[in-house]
Amino acid sequence: MDFNADHFSLFELPPAFRLDAALLDRRYIEMQTRVHPDRFASAGDAERRLSLQWATRVNEAYQTLKKPLPRARYLLHLAAHDLGSENNALMPADFLVEQMEWREAVAEARSAGEHHELEHLHHRLQRDLLERYEEVARLLDDQHDLEQAADRVRRLMFLEKLLGEIDDAMAACEE
């Protein structure tokens, strides 16, 4: 095993946004079985330390590849393409206005204790996210358009954060 291998190579997967999640899970379990620190409990200090480093590396790689947003960000990183996520000026004004409207709707539903409306917003946003992730898959895997993919990933970062805010608002309504 090469400690410097990228996450995809670590699990012997092609570097692509679309991946076989079941295969990733199987490879993760196989890797953890080989490197888990419990297997090295009676080994020397150096072997135990190396096992812990490998287990940490495998966990980090798995967490990155298993979720679509970190996986897309990682693919852009591998391609040495700057995401530009620290600069909101890159976001189109209409998208930012849409975000404000979403957040206002969430705030209103939360303050009114309208759990049903929050669920509706949650489901609507999840459907939108699925469509947007399909677009990212086409841009990264099929068209290799890193610039457009980076733009869509920046938008997805906003939307995933919004989904978390909706989840938090639903939890607050349940309390």
Backbone as a printed PyTorch tensor [residue, N CA C, xyz], in Angstrom:
tensor([[[  0.8490,  -1.1800,   0.0000],
         [  0.0000,   0.0000,   0.0000],
         [  0.8910,   1.2370,   0.0000]],

        [[  0.4830,   2.1790,  -0.7980],
         [  1.2510,   3.4150,  -0.9440],
         [  0.5750,   4.5170,  -0.1420]],

        [[  1.2630,   5.0160,   0.8700],
         [  0.6940,   6.0490,   1.7320],
         [  0.4050,   7.3430,   0.9700]],

        [[  1.0850,   7.5570,  -0.1510],
         [  0.8890,   8.7740,  -0.9330],
         [ -0.1440,   8.6210,  -2.0490]],

        [[ -0.7590,   7.4620,  -2.1450],
         [ -1.7560,   7.2370,  -3.1880],
         [ -2.9650,   8.1450,  -2.9600]],

        [[ -3.6060,   8.5450,  -4.0570],
         [ -4.8290,   9.3270,  -3.9000],
         [ -5.9250,   8.4070,  -3.3580]],

        [[ -7.0190,   8.9980,  -2.9320],
         [ -8.0960,   8.2300,  -2.3030],
         [ -8.6560,   7.1470,  -3.2190]],

        [[ -8.8050,   7.4650,  -4.4960],
         [ -9.3580,   6.4880,  -5.4370],
         [ -8.4060,   5.3020,  -5.5990]],

        [[ -7.1330,   5.5900,  -5.7530],
         [ -6.1440,   4.5190,  -5.9070],
         [ -6.0710,   3.6580,  -4.6570]],

        [[ -6.2200,   4.2820,  -3.5150],
         [ -6.1840,   3.5520,  -2.2530],
         [ -7.2220,   2.4320,  -2.2380]],

        [[ -8.4060,   2.7240,  -2.8030],
         [ -9.4820,   1.7360,  -2.8430],
         [ -9.5790,   1.0210,  -4.1980]],

        [[ -8.5700,   1.2480,  -5.0440],
         [ -8.5210,   0.6490,  -6.3780],
         [ -9.7930,   0.9490,  -7.1760]],

        [[-10.1600,   2.2240,  -7.1900],
         [-11.3260,   2.7120,  -7.9250],
         [-10.8780,   3.7370,  -8.9510]],

        [[-11.5920,   3.8340, -10.0640],
         [-11.2510,   4.8730, -11.0390],
         [-11.5940,   6.2530, -10.4660]],

        [[-10.7850,   7.2580, -10.7680],
         [-11.0770,   8.6090, -10.2600],
         [-12.2480,   9.2250, -11.0280]],

        [[-13.4380,   9.0770, -10.4790],
         [-14.6490,   9.5740, -11.1360],
         [-15.6720,   9.9560, -10.0800]],

        [[-16.5470,  10.8750, -10.4420],
         [-17.6030,  11.2840,  -9.5180],
         [-18.5860,  10.1400,  -9.2920]],

        [[-18.9830,   9.5100, -10.3970],
         [-19.8730,   8.3600, -10.2720],
         [-19.0340,   7.1730,  -9.8130]],

        [[-19.4180,   6.5960,  -8.7090],
         [-18.6910,   5.4280,  -8.2540],
         [-19.6700,   4.4070,  -7.7020]],

        [[-19.2070,   3.2020,  -7.6270],
         [-19.9960,   2.0960,  -7.1010],
         [-19.8820,   2.1450,  -5.5770]],

        [[-20.9330,   2.6460,  -4.9210],
         [-20.8970,   2.8320,  -3.4730],
         [-20.7290,   1.5060,  -2.7420]],

        [[-21.3520,   0.4540,  -3.2370],
         [-21.2290,  -0.8610,  -2.5840],
         [-19.7900,  -1.3670,  -2.6820]],

        [[-19.1620,  -1.1400,  -3.8300],
         [-17.7670,  -1.5530,  -3.9980],
         [-16.8570,  -0.7350,  -3.0770]],

        [[-17.1100,   0.5620,  -2.9890],
         [-16.3390,   1.4040,  -2.0660],
         [-16.4740,   0.8740,  -0.6440]],

        [[-17.7010,   0.5610,  -0.2250],
         [-17.9230,   0.0390,   1.1220],
         [-17.1500,  -1.2630,   1.3430]],

        [[-17.1990,  -2.1750,   0.3680],
         [-16.4860,  -3.4510,   0.4990],
         [-14.9780,  -3.2370,   0.6080]],

        [[-14.4620,  -2.3670,  -0.2420],
         [-13.0120,  -2.1130,  -0.2230],
         [-12.5990,  -1.4420,   1.0900]],

        [[-13.4510,  -0.5780,   1.5880],
         [-13.1770,   0.0760,   2.8730],
         [-13.0810,  -0.9720,   3.9850]],

        [[-14.0440,  -1.8640,   4.0310],
         [-14.0440,  -2.9060,   5.0600],
         [-12.8070,  -3.7910,   4.9180]],

        [[-12.4690,  -4.1380,   3.6750],
         [-11.2610,  -4.9470,   3.4410],
         [-10.0150,  -4.2270,   3.9500]],

        [[ -9.9230,  -2.9390,   3.6320],
         [ -8.7530,  -2.1580,   4.0610],
         [ -8.7130,  -2.0540,   5.5840]],

        [[ -9.8480,  -1.7650,   6.1970],
         [ -9.8810,  -1.6350,   7.6540],
         [ -9.5100,  -2.9520,   8.3240]],

        [[ -9.9450,  -4.0530,   7.7280],
         [ -9.6010,  -5.3640,   8.2700],
         [ -8.0900,  -5.5690,   8.2640]],

        [[ -7.4310,  -5.0920,   7.2210],
         [ -5.9690,  -5.2600,   7.1150],
         [ -5.1870,  -4.3280,   8.0190]],

        [[ -5.6780,  -3.1080,   8.2220],
         [ -4.8610,  -2.1070,   8.9210],
         [ -5.3650,  -1.7200,  10.3040]],

        [[ -6.4980,  -2.2440,  10.7270],
         [ -7.0800,  -1.8190,  12.0020],
         [ -6.0890,  -2.0330,  13.1500]],

        [[ -5.9650,  -1.0460,  14.0270],
         [ -5.0080,  -1.1310,  15.1390],
         [ -5.1940,  -2.3580,  16.0440]],

        [[ -6.4100,  -2.8690,  16.1590],
         [ -6.6370,  -4.0550,  16.9990],
         [ -5.8250,  -5.2570,  16.5110]],

        [[ -5.5860,  -5.3320,  15.2120],
         [ -4.8050,  -6.4350,  14.6610],
         [ -3.3310,  -6.3430,  15.0660]],

        [[ -2.9230,  -5.1540,  15.5040],
         [ -1.5100,  -4.9170,  15.8240],
         [ -1.3020,  -4.6430,  17.3110]],

        [[ -2.2570,  -5.0650,  18.1230],
         [ -2.1970,  -4.7830,  19.5630],
         [ -0.9430,  -5.3550,  20.2100]],

        [[ -0.4900,  -6.4980,  19.7460],
         [  0.6970,  -7.1080,  20.3600],
         [  1.9740,  -6.8340,  19.5590]],

        [[  1.8740,  -5.9980,  18.5410],
         [  3.0370,  -5.6550,  17.7170],
         [  3.8790,  -4.5880,  18.4290]],

        [[  5.0080,  -4.2840,  17.8350],
         [  5.8730,  -3.2390,  18.3770],
         [  5.2700,  -1.8540,  18.2040]],

        [[  5.8760,  -0.8970,  18.8820],
         [  5.3800,   0.4830,  18.8310],
         [  5.3110,   1.0200,  17.4030]],

        [[  6.3410,   0.7760,  16.6350],
         [  6.3860,   1.3060,  15.2650],
         [  5.2520,   0.7200,  14.4230]],

        [[  5.0170,  -0.5750,  14.5500],
         [  3.9340,  -1.2070,  13.7770],
         [  2.5660,  -0.7100,  14.2240]],

        [[  2.3840,  -0.5400,  15.5190],
         [  1.0980,  -0.0250,  16.0270],
         [  0.8690,   1.3950,  15.5390]],

        [[  1.9060,   2.2050,  15.5680],
         [  1.7960,   3.5910,  15.1070],
         [  1.4670,   3.6370,  13.6140]],

        [[  2.1440,   2.7960,  12.8330],
         [  1.8860,   2.7380,  11.3980],
         [  0.4650,   2.2620,  11.1230]],

        [[  0.0000,   1.2910,  11.8860],
         [ -1.3660,   0.7980,  11.7380],
         [ -2.3720,   1.9180,  12.0130]],

        [[ -2.1310,   2.6790,  13.0490],
         [ -3.0240,   3.7910,  13.3920],
         [ -3.0210,   4.8380,  12.2760]],

        [[ -1.8540,   5.1330,  11.7330],
         [ -1.7730,   6.0900,  10.6210],
         [ -2.5470,   5.5790,   9.4120]],

        [[ -2.3970,   4.2890,   9.0990],
         [ -3.1140,   3.7210,   7.9600],
         [ -4.6170,   3.7190,   8.2000]],

        [[ -5.0460,   3.3560,   9.3980],
         [ -6.4830,   3.3400,   9.7050],
         [ -7.0630,   4.7440,   9.5650]],

        [[ -6.3230,   5.7420,  10.0420],
         [ -6.7690,   7.1330,   9.9160],
         [ -6.8460,   7.5430,   8.4470]],

        [[ -5.8280,   7.1970,   7.6960],
         [ -5.7830,   7.5220,   6.2580],
         [ -6.9420,   6.8730,   5.5130]],

        [[ -7.2170,   5.6140,   5.8030],
         [ -8.3120,   4.8890,   5.1480],
         [ -9.6530,   5.5170,   5.5170]],

        [[ -9.8460,   5.8660,   6.7890],
         [-11.0950,   6.5060,   7.2210],
         [-11.3050,   7.8450,   6.5250]],

        [[-10.2530,   8.6620,   6.4660],
         [-10.3680,   9.9700,   5.8140],
         [-10.7090,   9.8130,   4.3370]],

        [[-10.0520,   8.8950,   3.6750],
         [-10.3150,   8.6700,   2.2500],
         [-11.7440,   8.1920,   2.0360]],

        [[-12.1820,   7.2860,   2.8710],
         [-13.5450,   6.7550,   2.7560],
         [-14.5800,   7.8520,   2.9690]],

        [[-14.4020,   8.6640,   4.0040],
         [-15.3520,   9.7470,   4.2830],
         [-15.4070,  10.7400,   3.1210]],

        [[-14.2910,  10.9830,   2.4890],
         [-14.2510,  11.9080,   1.3500],
         [-14.9810,  11.3280,   0.1520]],

        [[-14.7560,  10.0690,  -0.1400],
         [-15.3300,   9.4760,  -1.3480],
         [-16.7910,   9.0740,  -1.1840]],

        [[-17.2150,   8.8070,   0.0160],
         [-18.5680,   8.2880,   0.2040],
         [-19.6400,   9.3660,   0.0200]],

        [[-19.3250,  10.6110,   0.2810],
         [-20.3070,  11.7010,   0.1620],
         [-20.0370,  12.4890,  -1.1140]],

        [[-21.1030,  12.8400,  -1.8370],
         [-20.9050,  13.4650,  -3.1530],
         [-20.1830,  14.8170,  -3.1420]],

        [[-20.4980,  15.6890,  -2.2010],
         [-19.8490,  17.0070,  -2.2060],
         [-18.3490,  16.9090,  -1.9250]],

        [[-17.9250,  16.2170,  -0.8680],
         [-16.4740,  16.0870,  -0.6700],
         [-15.7900,  15.3470,  -1.8300]],

        [[-16.4820,  14.3790,  -2.4280],
         [-15.9020,  13.6460,  -3.5620],
         [-15.6790,  14.5900,  -4.7500]],

        [[-16.6570,  15.4400,  -5.0440],
         [-16.5120,  16.4030,  -6.1430],
         [-15.3860,  17.3870,  -5.8500]],

        [[-15.3320,  17.8650,  -4.6250],
         [-14.2540,  18.7940,  -4.2470],
         [-12.8950,  18.1200,  -4.3930]],

        [[-12.8080,  16.8650,  -4.0000],
         [-11.5550,  16.1300,  -4.0820],
         [-11.1300,  15.9190,  -5.5370]],

        [[-12.0820,  15.6040,  -6.3980],
         [-11.7600,  15.4410,  -7.8180],
         [-11.2130,  16.7370,  -8.4030]],

        [[-11.7970,  17.8610,  -8.0250],
         [-11.2820,  19.1430,  -8.4960],
         [ -9.8780,  19.3870,  -7.9400]],

        [[ -9.6660,  19.0030,  -6.7000],
         [ -8.3370,  19.1210,  -6.0870],
         [ -7.3140,  18.2740,  -6.8500]],

        [[ -7.6950,  17.0330,  -7.1720],
         [ -6.7790,  16.1620,  -7.9160],
         [ -6.4220,  16.7490,  -9.2730]],

        [[ -7.3830,  17.4530,  -9.8680],
         [ -7.1540,  18.0760, -11.1670],
         [ -6.4440,  19.4210, -11.0300]],

        [[ -6.0680,  19.7730,  -9.7980],
         [ -5.4010,  21.0470,  -9.5020],
         [ -6.2390,  22.2300,  -9.9720]],

        [[ -7.5550,  22.1020,  -9.7990],
         [ -8.4660,  23.1750, -10.1900],
         [ -8.9600,  23.8860,  -8.9360]],

        [[ -8.6640,  25.1800,  -8.8430],
         [ -9.0540,  25.9750,  -7.6890],
         [-10.5690,  26.1310,  -7.6550]],

        [[-11.1470,  25.7580,  -6.5490],
         [-12.5940,  25.8400,  -6.3890],
         [-13.0570,  27.2870,  -6.2190]],

        [[-12.2260,  28.1200,  -5.6350],
         [-12.6140,  29.5170,  -5.4220],
         [-13.7330,  29.6610,  -4.4150]],

        [[-13.8250,  28.7360,  -3.4720],
         [-14.9440,  28.7340,  -2.5240],
         [-14.8940,  29.8720,  -1.5170]],

        [[-13.7520,  30.5080,  -1.3760],
         [-13.6510,  31.5950,  -0.4110],
         [-14.1710,  32.9210,  -0.9620]],

        [[-14.5830,  32.9360,  -2.2130],
         [-14.9970,  34.1770,  -2.8550],
         [-16.4460,  34.0980,  -3.3170]],

        [[-17.3720,  34.6560,  -2.5220],
         [-18.7870,  34.6470,  -2.8900],
         [-19.0820,  35.5290,  -4.0980]],

        [[-18.1450,  36.3930,  -4.4660],
         [-18.3540,  37.2550,  -5.6370],
         [-18.4380,  36.4200,  -6.9070]],

        [[-17.9450,  35.1720,  -6.8450],
         [-18.0300,  34.2880,  -8.0050],
         [-19.4410,  33.7640,  -8.2280]],

        [[-20.3100,  33.9300,  -7.2330],
         [-21.6660,  33.4050,  -7.3340],
         [-22.5540,  34.3830,  -8.1040]],

        [[-23.3630,  33.8600,  -9.0210],
         [-24.2830,  34.7350,  -9.7620],
         [-25.3150,  35.3600,  -8.8240]],

        [[-25.6790,  36.5840,  -9.1160],
         [-26.6120,  37.3220,  -8.2590],
         [-27.9410,  36.5940,  -8.1130]],

        [[-28.4460,  36.0060,  -9.1920],
         [-29.7410,  35.3180,  -9.1010],
         [-29.6680,  34.1140,  -8.1560]],

        [[-28.5470,  33.4350,  -8.1340],
         [-28.3830,  32.3130,  -7.2120],
         [-28.3620,  32.8160,  -5.7690]],

        [[-27.6600,  33.9110,  -5.5140],
         [-27.5940,  34.4680,  -4.1650],
         [-28.9680,  34.9600,  -3.7000]],

        [[-29.7290,  35.5520,  -4.6050],
         [-31.0960,  35.9870,  -4.2670],
         [-31.9460,  34.7650,  -3.9200]],

        [[-31.8140,  33.7140,  -4.7010],
         [-32.5490,  32.4750,  -4.4330],
         [-32.1960,  31.9330,  -3.0480]],

        [[-30.9240,  32.0040,  -2.6770],
         [-30.5050,  31.5470,  -1.3530],
         [-31.1490,  32.3720,  -0.2510]],

        [[-31.2240,  33.6770,  -0.4620],
         [-31.8650,  34.5460,   0.5230],
         [-33.3350,  34.1720,   0.6750]],

        [[-34.0030,  33.9000,  -0.4410],
         [-35.4160,  33.5300,  -0.3890],
         [-35.6160,  32.2100,   0.3490]],

        [[-34.7500,  31.2410,   0.0680],
         [-34.8210,  29.9600,   0.7800],
         [-34.6650,  30.1900,   2.2790]],

        [[-33.6640,  30.9660,   2.6510],
         [-33.3850,  31.1740,   4.0720],
         [-34.5150,  31.9390,   4.7680]],

        [[-35.1300,  32.8700,   4.0610],
         [-36.2810,  33.5760,   4.6230],
         [-37.4330,  32.6040,   4.8560]],

        [[-37.6820,  31.7140,   3.9000],
         [-38.7560,  30.7310,   4.0370],
         [-38.4820,  29.8110,   5.2290]],

        [[-37.2350,  29.3990,   5.3920],
         [-36.8630,  28.5380,   6.5190],
         [-37.0580,  29.2970,   7.8340]],

        [[-36.6020,  30.5370,   7.8840],
         [-36.7270,  31.3340,   9.1100],
         [-38.1920,  31.5430,   9.4830]],

        [[-39.0280,  31.8340,   8.4890],
         [-40.4590,  32.0380,   8.7520],
         [-41.1080,  30.7590,   9.2670]],

        [[-40.8190,  29.6410,   8.6130],
         [-41.4110,  28.3720,   9.0310],
         [-40.9230,  27.9860,  10.4250]],

        [[-39.6560,  28.2650,  10.6920],
         [-39.1020,  27.9290,  12.0140],
         [-39.7490,  28.7700,  13.0990]],

        [[-39.8460,  30.0750,  12.8690],
         [-40.4130,  30.9510,  13.9010],
         [-41.9000,  30.6710,  14.1190]],

        [[-42.6010,  30.2000,  13.0780],
         [-44.0200,  29.8630,  13.2080],
         [-44.2190,  28.4320,  13.7120]],

        [[-43.1170,  27.6900,  13.8460],
         [-43.2170,  26.3110,  14.3110],
         [-43.8980,  25.3920,  13.3050]],

        [[-43.7680,  25.7200,  12.0210],
         [-44.4250,  24.9440,  10.9610],
         [-43.5270,  23.7930,  10.5000]],

        [[-43.5770,  22.7180,  11.2520],
         [-42.7500,  21.5500,  10.9540],
         [-43.0710,  20.9920,   9.5770]],

        [[-44.3450,  20.9610,   9.2310],
         [-44.7540,  20.4280,   7.9190],
         [-44.1330,  21.2430,   6.7770]],

        [[-44.1120,  22.5580,   6.9130],
         [-43.5140,  23.4100,   5.8730],
         [-42.0100,  23.1780,   5.7820]],

        [[-41.3620,  22.9950,   6.9120],
         [-39.9330,  22.7030,   6.9100],
         [-39.6580,  21.3630,   6.2260]],

        [[-40.5010,  20.3690,   6.4700],
         [-40.3480,  19.0840,   5.7850],
         [-40.5110,  19.2540,   4.2780]],

        [[-41.4820,  20.0640,   3.8990],
         [-41.7070,  20.3370,   2.4710],
         [-40.4610,  20.9900,   1.8550]],

        [[-39.9050,  21.9870,   2.5190],
         [-38.6920,  22.6540,   2.0360],
         [-37.5320,  21.6590,   1.9560]],

        [[-37.4360,  20.8040,   2.9690],
         [-36.3770,  19.7990,   3.0110],
         [-36.4730,  18.8710,   1.8000]],

        [[-37.6520,  18.3440,   1.5320],
         [-37.8280,  17.4230,   0.4000],
         [-37.5930,  18.1180,  -0.9410]],

        [[-38.0670,  19.3450,  -1.0430],
         [-37.8430,  20.1150,  -2.2870],
         [-36.3650,  20.3230,  -2.5430]],

        [[-35.6420,  20.6800,  -1.4920],
         [-34.2130,  20.9170,  -1.6280],
         [-33.4740,  19.6090,  -1.9290]],

        [[-33.8710,  18.5130,  -1.3140],
         [-33.2300,  17.2290,  -1.6080],
         [-33.3980,  16.8520,  -3.0800]],

        [[-34.5850,  17.0590,  -3.6400],
         [-34.8050,  16.7810,  -5.0720],
         [-33.8950,  17.6600,  -5.9220]],

        [[-33.7970,  18.9270,  -5.5540],
         [-32.9390,  19.8580,  -6.2890],
         [-31.4750,  19.4160,  -6.2020]],

        [[-31.0500,  18.9900,  -5.0240],
         [-29.6730,  18.5300,  -4.8500],
         [-29.3690,  17.3170,  -5.7300]],

        [[-30.2950,  16.3760,  -5.7960],
         [-30.0830,  15.1960,  -6.6440],
         [-29.8590,  15.5900,  -8.0990]],

        [[-30.6680,  16.5140,  -8.5870],
         [-30.5100,  16.9880,  -9.9690],
         [-29.1690,  17.6840, -10.1590]],

        [[-28.7880,  18.4790,  -9.1830],
         [-27.5270,  19.2120,  -9.2900],
         [-26.3210,  18.2690,  -9.2220]],

        [[-26.4140,  17.2220,  -8.4110],
         [-25.3230,  16.2470,  -8.3690],
         [-25.2270,  15.4710,  -9.6820]],

        [[-26.3440,  15.2170, -10.3190],
         [-26.3060,  14.5730, -11.6410],
         [-25.5970,  15.4800, -12.6470]],

        [[-25.8570,  16.7700, -12.5370],
         [-25.1830,  17.7170, -13.4240],
         [-23.6730,  17.7150, -13.1620]],

        [[-23.2780,  17.6800, -11.9090],
         [-21.8510,  17.6220, -11.5620],
         [-21.2300,  16.3470, -12.1280]],

        [[-21.9500,  15.2380, -12.0410],
         [-21.4510,  13.9780, -12.5920],
         [-21.1960,  14.1170, -14.0940]],

        [[-22.1330,  14.7180, -14.8020],
         [-21.9450,  14.9160, -16.2510],
         [-20.7510,  15.8200, -16.5260]],

        [[-20.6450,  16.9010, -15.7630],
         [-19.5610,  17.8610, -15.9900],
         [-18.1890,  17.2500, -15.6820]],

        [[-18.0860,  16.4940, -14.6190],
         [-16.7960,  15.9230, -14.2370],
         [-16.4530,  14.6680, -15.0370]],

        [[-17.3850,  13.7310, -15.1060],
         [-17.0830,  12.4250, -15.6990],
         [-17.2150,  12.3980, -17.2150]],

        [[-18.2150,  13.0880, -17.7390],
         [-18.4980,  12.9880, -19.1730],
         [-17.8490,  14.1080, -19.9830]],

        [[-17.9890,  15.3350, -19.4970],
         [-17.5270,  16.4890, -20.2700],
         [-16.1550,  16.9940, -19.8290]],

        [[-15.7130,  16.6180, -18.6580],
         [-14.4260,  17.0690, -18.1010],
         [-14.3230,  18.5970, -18.1060]],

        [[-15.4460,  19.2410, -17.7820],
         [-15.5180,  20.6980, -17.7330],
         [-15.3060,  21.1390, -16.2870]],

        [[-14.0500,  21.3270, -15.9330],
         [-13.7020,  21.6400, -14.5460],
         [-14.2200,  22.9970, -14.1060]],

        [[-14.2190,  23.9580, -15.0090],
         [-14.6800,  25.3060, -14.6570],
         [-16.1600,  25.2950, -14.2750]],

        [[-16.9830,  24.6740, -15.1100],
         [-18.4180,  24.5920, -14.8100],
         [-18.6640,  23.7050, -13.5890]],

        [[-17.9110,  22.6180, -13.4740],
         [-18.0670,  21.7370, -12.3150],
         [-17.7490,  22.4980, -11.0290]],

        [[-16.6880,  23.3000, -11.0410],
         [-16.3260,  24.0790,  -9.8540],
         [-17.4440,  25.0540,  -9.4910]],

        [[-18.0410,  25.6750, -10.5000],
         [-19.1650,  26.5860, -10.2560],
         [-20.3150,  25.8410,  -9.5900]],

        [[-20.6550,  24.6700, -10.1000],
         [-21.7620,  23.8900,  -9.5400],
         [-21.4300,  23.3880,  -8.1320]],

        [[-20.1890,  23.0410,  -7.8980],
         [-19.7830,  22.5860,  -6.5600],
         [-19.8910,  23.7410,  -5.5650]],

        [[-19.4770,  24.9350,  -5.9670],
         [-19.6300,  26.1010,  -5.0750],
         [-21.0950,  26.2930,  -4.7120]],

        [[-21.9840,  26.1450,  -5.6790],
         [-23.4230,  26.2820,  -5.4100],
         [-23.8970,  25.1750,  -4.4610]],

        [[-23.4070,  23.9680,  -4.6950],
         [-23.8000,  22.8510,  -3.8430],
         [-23.3570,  23.0570,  -2.3970]],

        [[-22.2500,  23.7240,  -2.2090],
         [-21.7920,  24.0150,  -0.8520],
         [-22.8280,  24.8680,  -0.1220]],

        [[-23.3710,  25.8600,  -0.8160],
         [-24.4330,  26.6970,  -0.2520],
         [-25.6610,  25.8490,   0.0650]],

        [[-26.0470,  25.0200,  -0.9000],
         [-27.2760,  24.2420,  -0.7530],
         [-27.1650,  23.1900,   0.3400]],

        [[-26.0120,  22.5520,   0.4660],
         [-25.8260,  21.5660,   1.5380],
         [-25.8830,  22.2570,   2.9070]],

        [[-25.3280,  23.4500,   2.9870],
         [-25.4040,  24.2090,   4.2400],
         [-26.8610,  24.5610,   4.5460]],

        [[-27.6010,  24.9440,   3.5230],
         [-29.0160,  25.2580,   3.6820],
         [-29.7830,  24.0230,   4.1660]],

        [[-29.4730,  22.8720,   3.6160],
         [-30.1390,  21.6390,   4.0450],
         [-29.8880,  21.3910,   5.5310]],

        [[-28.6840,  21.6450,   5.9810],
         [-28.3650,  21.5220,   7.4020],
         [-29.1720,  22.5020,   8.2450]],

        [[-29.3620,  23.7090,   7.7330],
         [-30.1560,  24.7040,   8.4530],
         [-31.6180,  24.2750,   8.5500]],

        [[-32.1270,  23.6740,   7.4930],
         [-33.5080,  23.1670,   7.5270],
         [-33.6170,  22.0400,   8.5490]],

        [[-32.6440,  21.1420,   8.5470],
         [-32.6390,  20.0390,   9.5250],
         [-32.6070,  20.5890,  10.9520]],

        [[-31.7810,  21.6010,  11.1820],
         [-31.7000,  22.2200,  12.5070],
         [-33.0460,  22.8530,  12.8900]],

        [[-33.6820,  23.5040,  11.9310],
         [-34.9880,  24.1420,  12.2000],
         [-36.0420,  23.0780,  12.5150]],

        [[-36.0200,  21.9510,  11.8010],
         [-36.9770,  20.8780,  12.0870],
         [-36.7480,  20.3190,  13.4850]],

        [[-35.4910,  20.1360,  13.8460],
         [-35.1630,  19.6290,  15.1840],
         [-35.6450,  20.6070,  16.2530]],

        [[-35.4760,  21.9150,  15.9960],
         [-35.9250,  22.9230,  16.9590],
         [-37.4370,  22.9000,  17.1110]],

        [[-38.1560,  22.6300,  16.0380],
         [-39.6240,  22.5630,  16.1090],
         [-40.0860,  21.3460,  16.8870]],

        [[-39.3010,  20.2800,  16.8400],
         [-39.6790,  19.0410,  17.5450],
         [-39.4520,  19.1360,  19.0390]],

        [[-38.6050,  20.0680,  19.4630],
         [-38.2870,  20.1820,  20.9030],
         [-39.4090,  20.8330,  21.6820]]])
